[in-house]
Every structure is written in structure tokens, then in C-alpha cells.
Amino acid sequence: MTVIELDQVTLWHQGTGARALDKVSFCIEAGETVGLLGQNGAGKSTLMNVITGVLGANQGRCHVFGEDALDLSDDNKARLGYMPQVLMGMDHFKVSRVISYFKLFYPSWDDSLVQDLTRRYHLPEYSKVSQLSGGQKQVLAMILALAHRPELLILDEPVASLDPAARREFMADIASINDERMPSILFSSHLTQDIERLCERVLLLQAGRLLLDIQLDDLKTNYLWVDQSQLSTGVNAVMQSSQGALVHRDSGLKGVVLSLEDLFVNLHRKAA
């Protein structure tokens, strides 16, 4: 079953007219774990806002569970868990009040899971959200996204504010959830090691354009990075920069197998 489907999604920044997203198309199937990789400002959060119905595209279409993302039914909203990069609009409420409020919207809310996460991440339940550190706010956002055991998880830079210990524990928790329940997961980051650890497929976004959509095993097994000096007219490159190109092994060119991090660096390295 297809849980997310984007077809030629385009969105312009208000005022400037610049394209925040440029004809983005991809699908995510049930049970897939997909990493969304890109530099800061590449359009990752904007794309997730379109998928969750926070923003509407100017062109193209976005469907979630077969419905328009802007008009998702209550039943399908309850199947979705979204962890934003920044938790907004809750500063004046206590943590316990926020959790109790969110619980009202989800029949499948798991109190025992909330208690476990609150305890392990040392989240102060009776503090106001405004008094929390950046990492604690991110833990609260995680709990709100996971507590109803959703079928689809949208995680926007979920570990950006966590300390190394909490980040490792969070990644282990998501991996455990993935092994246990096999939800569909879209996980955005600019940290390639987190995507390689959790995801089986990666979407590479640059300046609002989807440059690459590939299985990580396929990337490592069947593709090479070739320096610009070896390229010639007619070479069928999967993607290309001023430094070189990613080509299939069958191209006959000599190149090197790159890790996802090296590929990301080469793609964004400017010409000398």
C-alpha cells in the first residue's frame, strides 16, 4: 500500500517567488524507512509541511493514505505521527497538560509508553514547556509523535537538539519501533550516519529539487563516483556536480564507491 505519494509538487516562497520545492515526485510504501537528506535550507522541512498538510503546494499533488494531504480525514490523521523540528505554541502549558491534551485526539494512546519515555529521558512533567531546554522540547515532541503508535512517522531533524547520549537512545528507540511494528518512516536529517543507521532508502534534496531517490544497498553495490576529468559527452549520470558524477558500474568508467557522507560532500563541494 502506498502511504505517501507526491506528484510534481511545486511550492513558491511567498513574496520572493523563489521555488522552495521544484517538481518533487516520489512514493513511500507501507513499512518503508526512508531518509530525507539535504543541507540546511534544502527544503526538507517545507516538504514535510506539505506532507502533513501544514502547507499547500502551488502545483502538483500530495496524497497521504490515498487522501489529499490538505483534507485528511480524522481516521487517517490518527494514523500519522509528526515530530516537528521546533515545537510551537505550547510554551505557557505544563508538560503534563500538553500530553493530556494530545491524548484526547488519539484512541490508541499508550500511557505506558508515555511513562516509559518520560522516565528514561528525564522529562520534567510539571515544568512549563517554556522552561525546557531545546533537547527536552525535542523529547516532548518525540513523545507526542510516538504515543499513539502511528502507522506513519514523519520525523523532521529529530535529533538536532539532543545530546550524544539522548541521540543514541532515540535512534535505538526508533530502530526498535521499526523492528517491532514496521511503521512507514520518513526521517529528515543532514547527518548521514543517522540515515545510514536507520533507513533503507534515501531521498537527496538540493535547493528544493529531488536529485536522487535510491536504495542504500543499491548505491553501495551498483554505483561509482567518477571525477569530472573522466566524464565525456553522452555519459548517463544519475546526478552530477562540478566535481564529478554518480554513474552506474556498467558505464565502463573508473571510479570509487562512496559512502553516503562522501557522496553528500562531493555533491556540495564547490569547484576550486
Backbone hydrogen bonds in HBPLUS format (Angstrom, degrees):
<---DONOR---> <-ACCEPTOR-->    atom                        ^
c    i                          cat <-CA-CA->   ^        H-A-AA   ^      H-
h    n   atom  resd res      DA  || num        DHA   H-A  angle D-A-AA Bond
n    s   type  num  typ     dist DA aas  dist angle  dist       angle   num
A0030-ALA N   A0001-MET O   2.76 MM  29  5.48 146.6  1.87 161.7 172.9     1
A0003-VAL N   A0028-ILE O   2.87 MM  25  5.88 153.3  1.94 154.7 163.3     2
A0065-PHE N   A0003-VAL O   2.82 MM  62  4.58 156.4  1.88 124.3 132.2     3
A0004-ILE N   A0028-ILE O   3.27 MM  24  5.07 162.1  2.30 141.4 142.7     4
A0028-ILE N   A0004-ILE O   2.89 MM  24  5.07 152.3  1.96 143.8 146.3     5
A0005-GLU N   A0063-HIS O   2.88 MM  58  5.12 153.4  1.95 154.4 155.4     6
A0063-HIS N   A0005-GLU O   2.85 MM  58  5.12 166.6  1.87 151.3 155.4     7
A0006-LEU N   A0026-PHE O   2.85 MM  20  5.31 173.0  1.85 167.6 169.9     8
A0026-PHE N   A0006-LEU O   3.12 MM  20  5.31 141.9  2.27 123.3 131.7     9
A0007-ASP N   A0061-ARG O   2.95 MM  54  5.35 161.3  1.99 159.3 161.3    10
A0061-ARG N   A0007-ASP O   3.09 MM  54  5.35 153.0  2.17 136.2 144.0    11
A0009-VAL N   A0024-VAL O   2.91 MM  15  4.86 159.4  1.95 138.3 131.4    12
A0024-VAL N   A0009-VAL O   2.92 MM  15  4.86 163.7  1.95 133.6 130.2    13
A0010-THR N   A0059-GLN O   2.99 MM  49  5.01 163.0  2.02 133.1 132.4    14
A0058-ASN N   A0010-THR O   2.85 MM  48  5.79 134.5  2.06 145.2 159.7    15
A0059-GLN N   A0010-THR O   3.09 MM  49  5.01 155.4  2.15 144.1 143.4    16
A0011-LEU N   A0021-LEU O   3.02 MM  10  5.02 156.5  2.08 126.7 129.9    17
A0020-ALA N   A0011-LEU O   2.75 MM   9  5.56 144.2  1.87 147.1 159.2    18
A0021-LEU N   A0011-LEU O   3.22 MM  10  5.02 161.0  2.25 138.0 139.5    19
A0013-HIS N   A0018-ALA O   2.70 MM   5  5.43 167.3  1.71 167.8 171.0    20
A0017-GLY N   A0013-HIS O   3.06 MM   4  5.29 152.5  2.14 146.7 150.0    21
A0022-ASP N   A0208-GLY O   2.78 MM 186  5.39 159.5  1.82 141.8 135.0    22
A0032-GLU N   A0029-GLU O   3.13 MM   3  5.69 163.9  2.16 138.1 138.2    23
A0185-ILE N   A0032-GLU O   2.87 MM 153  6.36 159.9  1.91 155.6 161.3    24
A0200-GLU N   A0033-THR O   3.07 MM 167  5.88 161.6  2.10 149.9 151.8    25
A0034-VAL N   A0185-ILE O   2.79 MM 151  6.03 174.1  1.79 162.6 161.5    26
A0187-PHE N   A0034-VAL O   2.89 MM 153  6.22 164.1  1.92 161.9 167.3    27
A0035-GLY N   A0201-ARG O   2.82 MM 166  6.18 169.0  1.83 155.8 157.3    28
A0203-LEU N   A0035-GLY O   2.72 MM 168  6.05 159.7  1.76 166.5 173.5    29
A0036-LEU N   A0187-PHE O   2.77 MM 151  5.82 162.3  1.80 138.2 140.3    30
A0189-SER N   A0036-LEU O   2.97 MM 153  6.31 154.7  2.03 162.4 162.0    31
A0037-LEU N   A0203-LEU O   2.81 MM 166  6.06 166.4  1.83 171.0 175.5    32
A0205-LEU N   A0037-LEU O   2.83 MM 168  6.09 170.9  1.84 173.9 176.8    33
A0042-ALA N   A0039-GLN O   3.01 MM   3  5.34 148.3  2.11 139.8 135.3    34
A0208-GLY N   A0042-ALA O   2.78 MM 166  5.57 140.3  1.94 149.2 152.0    35
A0047-LEU N   A0043-GLY O   2.90 MM   4  6.02 157.1  1.95 149.0 154.9    36
A0048-MET N   A0044-LYS O   3.00 MM   4  6.34 158.2  2.05 150.3 156.3    37
A0049-ASN N   A0045-SER O   2.87 MM   4  6.10 147.1  1.98 146.6 156.0    38
A0050-VAL N   A0046-THR O   3.03 MM   4  6.37 141.2  2.19 143.4 153.5    39
A0050-VAL N   A0047-LEU O   3.16 MM   3  5.15 125.1  2.48  93.5 107.3    40
A0051-ILE N   A0047-LEU O   3.03 MM   4  6.38 158.0  2.08 148.7 154.5    41
A0052-THR N   A0048-MET O   2.95 MM   4  6.13 153.2  2.03 146.6 153.2    42
A0054-VAL N   A0049-ASN O   2.77 MM   5  4.87 129.1  2.03 153.0 159.9    43
A0055-LEU N   A0049-ASN O   3.05 MM   6  5.43 158.0  2.10 118.0 117.8    44
A0053-GLY N   A0050-VAL O   3.19 MM   3  5.12 156.7  2.25 100.1 107.0    45
A0069-ALA N   A0062-CYS O   2.97 MM   7  5.83 166.5  1.99 154.0 151.2    46
A0064-VAL N   A0067-GLU O   2.77 MM   3  5.32 152.4  1.84 155.3 158.0    47
A0067-GLU N   A0064-VAL O   3.02 MM   3  5.32 168.8  2.03 115.3 118.3    48
A0071-ASP N   A0068-ASP O   2.89 MM   3  5.28 155.3  1.95 114.3 122.5    49
A0077-LYS N   A0073-SER O   2.88 MM   4  6.16 149.3  1.98 150.4 160.3    50
A0078-ALA N   A0074-ASP O   3.06 MM   4  6.26 146.3  2.18 145.2 152.7    51
A0079-ARG N   A0076-ASN O   3.05 MM   3  5.04 149.1  2.15  98.5 108.1    52
A0080-LEU N   A0077-LYS O   3.16 MM   3  5.31 162.1  2.19 107.1 112.3    53
A0151-GLU N   A0079-ARG O   2.92 MM  72  5.25 134.4  2.13 124.5 136.7    54
A0152-LEU N   A0079-ARG O   3.07 MM  73  6.34 150.0  2.16 164.4 168.8    55
A0081-GLY N   A0152-LEU O   2.77 MM  71  6.10 159.0  1.81 167.8 172.6    56
A0154-ILE N   A0081-GLY O   2.75 MM  73  6.10 162.8  1.77 165.8 171.6    57
A0083-MET N   A0154-ILE O   2.80 MM  71  6.16 166.7  1.82 170.6 173.4    58
A0156-ASP N   A0083-MET O   2.97 MM  73  6.00 172.7  1.98 165.0 167.0    59
A0093-PHE N   A0090-MET O   3.11 MM   3  5.66 167.7  2.12 123.3 127.2    60
A0130-SER N   A0091-ASP O   3.04 MM  39  4.30 145.4  2.16 131.1 121.7    61
A0129-VAL N   A0093-PHE O   2.88 MM  36  6.05 157.9  1.93 164.5 162.5    62
A0097-ARG N   A0094-LYS O   3.05 MM   3  5.20 121.6  2.41  99.6 114.3    63
A0098-VAL N   A0094-LYS O   3.04 MM   4  6.41 156.6  2.10 155.5 162.1    64
A0095-VAL N   A0127-SER O   2.96 MM  32  6.08 151.1  2.04 164.0 164.2    65
A0099-ILE N   A0095-VAL O   3.02 MM   4  6.31 165.9  2.04 157.7 160.9    66
A0096-SER N   A0125-GLU O   2.82 MM  29  5.00 145.9  1.94 158.4 147.1    67
A0100-SER N   A0096-SER O   3.00 MM   4  6.16 159.4  2.05 143.0 148.9    68
A0101-TYR N   A0097-ARG O   2.93 MM   4  6.09 151.1  2.01 145.4 153.2    69
A0102-PHE N   A0098-VAL O   3.02 MM   4  6.30 166.6  2.04 156.2 158.5    70
A0103-LYS N   A0099-ILE O   3.06 MM   4  6.20 150.0  2.15 145.5 153.9    71
A0104-LEU N   A0101-TYR O   3.20 MM   3  5.61 141.9  2.35 107.5 116.6    72
A0105-PHE N   A0102-PHE O   3.09 MM   3  5.78 156.9  2.15 119.4 125.1    73
A0106-TYR N   A0103-LYS O   3.21 MM   3  5.53 164.2  2.24 113.4 118.2    74
A0109-TRP N   A0106-TYR O   3.18 MM   3  5.44 156.2  2.24 119.2 118.3    75
A0110-ASP N   A0147-ALA O   2.84 MM  37  5.46 152.3  1.92 141.5 149.6    76
A0114-VAL N   A0110-ASP O   3.16 MM   4  6.52 158.6  2.21 150.8 156.7    77
A0115-GLN N   A0111-ASP O   2.93 MM   4  6.20 163.6  1.96 154.0 157.8    78
A0116-ASP N   A0112-SER O   2.99 MM   4  6.13 154.5  2.06 141.5 148.5    79
A0117-LEU N   A0113-LEU O   2.95 MM   4  6.16 168.7  1.96 155.8 158.0    80
A0118-THR N   A0114-VAL O   2.87 MM   4  5.96 163.1  1.90 153.0 158.4    81
A0119-ARG N   A0115-GLN O   3.00 MM   4  6.06 157.2  2.06 142.9 148.7    82
A0120-ARG N   A0116-ASP O   2.95 MM   4  6.13 171.5  1.96 154.2 156.7    83
A0121-TYR N   A0117-LEU O   3.00 MM   4  5.95 155.7  2.06 147.0 152.7    84
A0123-LEU N   A0118-THR O   3.01 MM   5  5.10 161.6  2.05 146.5 151.4    85
A0122-HIS N   A0119-ARG O   3.22 MM   3  5.10 159.7  2.27 100.7 106.4    86
A0127-SER N   A0124-PRO O   3.35 MM   3  5.66 168.5  2.37 113.3 114.8    87
A0131-GLN N   A0128-LYS O   2.90 MM   3  5.37 150.0  2.00 111.9 121.0    88
A0132-LEU N   A0129-VAL O   3.09 MM   3  5.34 162.6  2.12 111.5 117.0    89
A0137-LYS N   A0133-SER O   2.97 MM   4  6.24 155.5  2.03 151.8 158.2    90
A0138-GLN N   A0134-GLY O   3.10 MM   4  6.34 146.2  2.22 139.1 148.2    91
A0139-VAL N   A0135-GLY O   2.98 MM   4  6.33 144.7  2.11 142.5 152.4    92
A0140-LEU N   A0136-GLN O   2.97 MM   4  6.29 157.1  2.02 148.7 154.3    93
A0141-ALA N   A0137-LYS O   2.96 MM   4  6.24 159.1  2.01 145.8 151.4    94
A0142-MET N   A0138-GLN O   2.93 MM   4  6.16 148.1  2.03 141.1 150.0    95
A0143-ILE N   A0139-VAL O   2.94 MM   4  6.28 158.5  1.99 152.9 157.7    96
A0144-LEU N   A0140-LEU O   3.00 MM   4  6.27 163.9  2.02 155.7 159.5    97
A0145-ALA N   A0141-ALA O   3.07 MM   4  6.23 138.9  2.24 139.2 149.8    98
A0145-ALA N   A0142-MET O   3.12 MM   3  5.12 126.2  2.42  94.7 108.9    99
A0146-LEU N   A0142-MET O   2.96 MM   4  6.15 143.7  2.10 150.0 159.9   100
A0147-ALA N   A0143-ILE O   2.94 MM   4  5.62 152.1  2.01 155.5 158.8   101
A0149-ARG N   A0146-LEU O   2.91 MM   3  5.39 159.0  1.96 127.2 128.9   102
A0184-SER N   A0151-GLU O   2.83 MM  33  6.20 160.7  1.87 163.2 158.0   103
A0153-LEU N   A0184-SER O   2.79 MM  31  6.19 163.0  1.82 158.6 163.6   104
A0186-LEU N   A0153-LEU O   2.89 MM  33  6.27 162.0  1.92 166.7 172.7   105
A0155-LEU N   A0186-LEU O   2.87 MM  31  6.17 173.2  1.87 168.4 170.8   106
A0188-SER N   A0155-LEU O   2.85 MM  33  6.21 172.3  1.86 175.2 177.6   107
A0157-GLU N   A0188-SER O   3.10 MM  31  5.26 136.2  2.30 115.2 126.4   108
A0160-ALA N   A0157-GLU O   3.38 MM   3  5.61 172.7  2.38 116.0 117.4   109
A0162-LEU N   A0159-VAL O   3.23 MM   3  5.20 157.4  2.28 104.5 111.3   110
A0167-ARG N   A0163-ASP O   2.78 MM   4  5.91 161.1  1.82 165.2 171.8   111
A0168-ARG N   A0164-PRO O   3.01 MM   4  6.15 157.9  2.06 142.9 147.9   112
A0169-GLU N   A0165-ALA O   3.03 MM   4  6.29 158.3  2.08 145.8 152.0   113
A0170-PHE N   A0166-ALA O   2.80 MM   4  5.97 157.8  1.84 150.4 156.7   114
A0171-MET N   A0167-ARG O   3.00 MM   4  6.22 165.3  2.03 151.0 154.4   115
A0172-ALA N   A0168-ARG O   3.02 MM   4  6.24 151.7  2.11 143.1 151.0   116
A0173-ASP N   A0169-GLU O   2.88 MM   4  6.16 149.9  1.97 146.1 154.7   117
A0174-ILE N   A0170-PHE O   2.94 MM   4  6.27 160.8  1.97 157.3 161.5   118
A0175-ALA N   A0171-MET O   2.97 MM   4  6.13 158.4  2.01 144.0 150.4   119
A0176-SER N   A0172-ALA O   2.91 MM   4  6.07 151.0  2.00 143.3 151.3   120
A0177-ILE N   A0173-ASP O   2.91 MM   4  6.18 158.7  1.96 150.2 155.7   121
A0178-ASN N   A0174-ILE O   2.88 MM   4  6.07 154.7  1.95 146.3 153.7   122
A0179-ASP N   A0175-ALA O   2.94 MM   4  6.20 153.3  2.02 144.6 151.3   123
A0180-GLU N   A0176-SER O   2.89 MM   4  6.02 153.2  1.96 147.6 155.5   124
A0181-ARG N   A0177-ILE O   2.87 MM   4  5.82 173.9  1.88 153.7 155.7   125
A0182-MET N   A0178-ASN O   3.01 MM   4  4.60 136.9  2.20 115.2 126.0   126
A0194-ASP N   A0191-LEU O   3.22 MM   3  5.74 132.7  2.45 109.6 120.1   127
A0196-GLU N   A0192-THR O   2.90 MM   4  6.13 162.6  1.93 155.9 160.8   128
A0197-ARG N   A0193-GLN O   3.01 MM   4  6.05 143.5  2.15 135.4 144.9   129
A0198-LEU N   A0194-ASP O   3.09 MM   4  6.22 152.7  2.17 146.1 152.0   130
A0199-CYS N   A0195-ILE O   2.78 MM   4  5.31 160.0  1.82 147.8 154.7   131
A0216-LEU N   A0200-GLU O   2.99 MM  16  5.70 159.9  2.03 128.4 135.0   132
A0202-VAL N   A0214-ILE O   2.91 MM  12  5.67 167.2  1.93 160.3 161.7   133
A0214-ILE N   A0202-VAL O   3.08 MM  12  5.67 161.3  2.12 156.9 160.3   134
A0204-LEU N   A0212-LEU O   2.84 MM   8  5.00 162.5  1.87 144.9 149.4   135
A0211-LEU N   A0204-LEU O   2.82 MM   7  5.59 147.0  1.92 163.5 174.2   136
A0206-GLN N   A0209-ARG O   2.88 MM   3  5.30 164.1  1.90 152.6 157.0   137
A0209-ARG N   A0206-GLN O   2.91 MM   3  5.30 166.3  1.92 119.3 123.4   138
A0219-LEU N   A0215-GLN O   2.96 MM   4  6.29 153.3  2.03 152.6 160.5   139
A0220-LYS N   A0216-LEU O   3.12 MM   4  6.38 158.5  2.17 150.1 154.1   140
A0221-THR N   A0217-ASP O   3.00 MM   4  6.07 142.1  2.15 142.2 152.6   141
A0222-ASN N   A0218-ASP O   2.88 MM   4  5.57 166.9  1.90 150.6 153.7   142
A0249-ARG N   A0222-ASN O   2.97 MM  27  5.61 154.0  2.04 144.8 142.8   143
A0224-LEU N   A0247-VAL O   2.87 MM  23  5.50 163.3  1.90 161.9 167.6   144
A0247-VAL N   A0224-LEU O   2.90 MM  23  5.50 164.7  1.92 162.3 165.8   145
A0225-TRP N   A0256-VAL O   2.75 MM  31  5.28 165.0  1.77 148.5 152.3   146
A0256-VAL N   A0225-TRP O   3.05 MM  31  5.28 155.4  2.12 137.2 141.2   147
A0226-VAL N   A0245-ALA O   2.86 MM  19  5.40 168.0  1.87 161.9 165.0   148
A0245-ALA N   A0226-VAL O   2.92 MM  19  5.40 151.2  2.00 147.4 156.9   149
A0230-GLN N   A0227-ASP O   3.02 MM   3  5.67 154.2  2.09 118.0 125.1   150
A0228-GLN N   A0243-GLN O   3.03 MM  15  5.41 142.7  2.18 130.2 122.7   151
A0231-LEU N   A0228-GLN O   3.15 MM   3  5.35 155.2  2.21 106.9 114.5   152
A0235-VAL N   A0232-SER O   3.28 MM   3  6.02 157.9  2.34 142.3 141.2   153
A0238-VAL N   A0246-LEU O   2.74 MM   8  5.49 154.9  1.80 165.5 172.4   154
A0246-LEU N   A0239-MET O   2.91 MM   7  5.51 164.2  1.93 160.8 165.4   155
A0241-SER N   A0244-GLY O   2.83 MM   3  5.45 170.5  1.84 167.2 168.2   156
A0251-SER N   A0248-HIS O   2.96 MM   3  5.62 164.5  1.98 123.2 126.4   157
A0263-LEU N   A0259-SER O   2.95 MM   4  6.20 160.3  1.99 153.6 159.3   158
A0264-PHE N   A0260-LEU O   2.97 MM   4  6.12 157.1  2.02 145.0 151.1   159
A0265-VAL N   A0261-GLU O   2.92 MM   4  6.20 158.8  1.97 151.5 157.0   160
A0266-ASN N   A0262-ASP O   2.86 MM   4  6.04 168.4  1.88 152.4 155.7   161
A0267-LEU N   A0263-LEU O   2.96 MM   4  6.07 152.1  2.04 145.4 153.0   162
A0268-HIS N   A0264-PHE O   3.28 MM   4  6.48 144.5  2.41 140.2 148.1   163
A0268-HIS N   A0265-VAL O   3.16 MM   3  5.35 126.6  2.46  99.2 112.1   164
A0269-ARG N   A0265-VAL O   2.89 MM   4  5.91 116.3  2.30 145.6 162.6   165
